[in-house]
């Protein structure tokens, strides 16, 4: 069973920081792109940021300059450092990974974590 498990959400004041982490486990052969999405109530889930296996990063305009993504390929983890948080960043954040597993090979499939709540409020 392949899993993505997130941690690190919570309540923070505007201007504060939070760090989210996501760990992949199971019968994983290879991980391609990893990233983070978020779901704001009343809106569709939106892409926030992603990082390739080679370390190339991309960010949504709304978080550029405030959020940083990193990964540890050996540990199969991806992290999201969120600084200068705003109330509009309040959402459930989901980890995503494109992975080949022992059952999907040679294909890569998209896997999701269970989500972690981030609330930015004074």
C-alpha positions as CSV (number, residue, x, y, z in Angstrom):
1,X,0.0,0.0,0.0
2,X,1.4,3.3,-1.1
3,X,0.8,6.3,1.2
4,X,1.5,10.0,1.5
5,X,1.2,11.3,5.0
6,X,1.2,15.0,5.7
7,X,2.0,16.8,9.0
8,X,2.6,20.3,10.2
9,X,-0.7,22.1,9.7
10,X,-2.3,24.3,12.3
11,X,-3.3,27.8,13.4
12,X,-1.0,30.7,12.8
13,X,-1.4,34.5,13.0
14,X,-1.1,36.6,9.8
15,X,2.5,37.2,9.0
16,X,3.6,34.0,10.7
17,X,5.2,30.8,9.3
18,X,4.3,27.2,9.1
19,X,6.2,24.2,7.7
20,X,4.3,21.2,6.2
21,X,5.9,17.9,5.6
22,X,4.9,14.9,3.5
23,X,6.4,11.4,3.6
24,X,5.8,8.8,1.0
25,X,5.9,5.1,1.9
26,X,5.1,1.7,0.5
27,X,6.2,-0.2,-2.6
28,X,7.6,2.8,-4.4
29,X,10.0,2.3,-7.3
30,X,10.4,5.9,-8.4
31,X,9.1,9.4,-7.6
32,X,8.8,12.0,-10.3
33,X,7.3,15.4,-9.4
34,X,6.1,16.1,-5.9
35,X,4.0,19.1,-5.0
36,X,1.4,20.8,-2.9
37,X,-2.2,21.8,-3.7
38,X,-4.8,23.5,-1.5
39,X,-8.5,23.5,-1.2
40,X,-10.2,26.7,-0.1
41,X,-13.8,26.3,0.9
42,X,-16.1,27.3,-2.0
43,X,-13.3,27.0,-4.5
44,X,-11.7,24.3,-6.6
45,X,-8.6,22.6,-5.4
46,X,-5.6,24.7,-6.7
47,X,-2.0,23.9,-7.4
48,X,0.4,25.8,-5.1
49,X,3.9,24.5,-5.9
50,X,5.8,21.6,-7.3
51,X,9.4,20.2,-7.4
52,X,10.8,17.8,-9.9
53,X,13.2,14.9,-9.0
54,X,16.0,17.1,-10.2
55,X,15.0,20.0,-8.0
56,X,13.3,22.3,-10.4
57,X,10.6,24.3,-8.6
58,X,7.5,26.2,-9.7
59,X,5.1,28.3,-7.7
60,X,1.7,29.8,-8.1
61,X,1.8,33.6,-8.4
62,X,-0.2,33.9,-5.2
63,X,2.6,32.3,-3.1
64,X,5.7,33.2,-5.0
65,X,8.3,34.8,-2.8
66,X,6.6,33.6,0.4
67,X,6.6,29.8,0.0
68,X,9.5,27.4,-0.5
69,X,9.4,23.8,-1.5
70,X,12.1,21.2,-0.9
71,X,12.5,17.4,-1.1
72,X,14.7,14.7,0.1
73,X,14.8,12.0,-2.5
74,X,16.5,9.4,-0.2
75,X,13.8,9.9,2.5
76,X,11.0,10.2,0.0
77,X,9.8,13.4,1.6
78,X,8.7,16.8,0.4
79,X,8.3,19.9,2.6
80,X,6.6,23.3,2.2
81,X,7.9,26.3,4.1
82,X,5.2,28.9,4.3
83,X,6.2,32.4,5.4
84,X,4.4,35.7,5.6
85,X,1.1,33.8,5.7
86,X,-2.1,35.6,4.9
87,X,-5.7,34.9,5.8
88,X,-6.3,33.9,2.2
89,X,-3.8,31.1,2.6
90,X,-6.3,29.4,4.9
91,X,-7.1,26.0,3.3
92,X,-6.6,22.3,3.5
93,X,-3.2,21.5,2.0
94,X,-2.7,18.3,0.1
95,X,0.6,16.6,-0.8
96,X,0.8,15.1,-4.3
97,X,3.4,12.8,-5.8
98,X,3.7,11.2,-9.2
99,X,5.1,7.7,-8.5
100,X,5.8,4.4,-10.1
101,X,5.1,1.5,-7.7
102,X,5.6,-2.3,-7.9
103,X,2.0,-2.6,-9.0
104,X,1.8,0.3,-11.5
105,X,5.2,-0.1,-13.2
106,X,6.2,1.0,-15.7
107,X,3.4,3.6,-15.3
108,X,3.5,6.6,-13.1
109,X,0.3,7.5,-11.2
110,X,-0.8,10.4,-9.1
111,X,-1.1,9.9,-5.4
112,X,-2.6,12.2,-2.8
113,X,-2.2,12.7,0.9
114,X,-5.1,13.0,3.3
115,X,-4.8,16.8,3.7
116,X,-3.8,19.0,6.6
117,X,-5.6,22.1,7.7
118,X,-3.8,25.5,7.7
119,X,-5.7,28.4,9.3
120,X,-4.3,31.9,9.2
121,X,-6.2,34.1,11.6
122,X,-5.7,36.6,14.4
